Structures are given as structure tokens and as C-alpha cells.
């Protein structure tokens, strides 16, 4: 390993902020398309925290997640 000096620290990424904002805006019947398992997990996690009920189905391009309550 090599010690590097004067390398700036990148700003923190706001983990999940996109999903939180997305879920908060969803109304019953709205859906989103998740392209990978990571996105599915994040959307499901934030929906549960917001006390929303969701359902998901495999579609041609990925997994579609609907807010049902």
C-alpha cells in the first residue's frame, strides 16, 4: 500500500434519498420499474418505513412495484 496525501474526501451520498422521495410521492395505484434486486430492496424498505403496502410483479424489463394501500 502507498500513502497518498491531499486527496479530497468526496461528499457523502445520501443513501436512499431517491427512493424516499419517490415513495413519498406515490399514490395508491402508482407504480415504479426497478431494474435490479438492489432497487427492489430499497423501494420495498422505504415503502415499509412509510407504512405503505406494495406488490411487485416481474415484467419484460424488470420488476414493477405498485403501491396498493
N, C-alpha and C positions, 0 to 999 in steps of 0.2 A: 504494500500500500504506500501511497505517496500523500504527504500533507500538502493541501492546496490552501493558498491564502487569498483573501479579498474576493471570494466568490459570494455574490449576494444571495440571500435566502429568498426563494420565490414566495409570493403571497400564498396564504392558506387557501385551499379550495373549500368552498362551502359545500361540504358533503350533503347531498340530498336536497339542496335548496331548490333545484329544478323540479324534483318530484313533489316537494311540499307545496310549492306554488301551483303546480299542475293539479294536484289532488284537491287543493282548497278551492279551485275554480270549477271543479266538475260538479255537475248537477245530475240527478238521477236520470239514467238513460244515456249519458255521455260515455264515450269510450276513448281509449288511447291504444296505440300499437306499440308494443315492446318488442325490440328486435333480438334481445338476448336474455339469458337467465338472470343476469345481474340487474337489468332494468326491471324485470318482472318482480324480483325480490324487493327492490327499492320501492316500487309503486305499491306493492302489497303491504309492506311495512308501514309506509306513511298513511295508507288508507286505514289501516288498523288503528294507528295513533289518532286519526281524525274520527274514529268510530264510524267509518263508512263501511258498508257491505259491498263486496265486489264479487264478480265472477269472471272467469277467463276461459277463452277458447282458442285453440290452435287455428290459425288462418293461413292462407297461402304465404304471406310474407313474414310471419312471426306469430306472436301471441297478442290477441286483442283482449283488453281488460275493460269491463263495463262497471260503472257504479250502479248498483241496484237498490240501495237504500242509504 
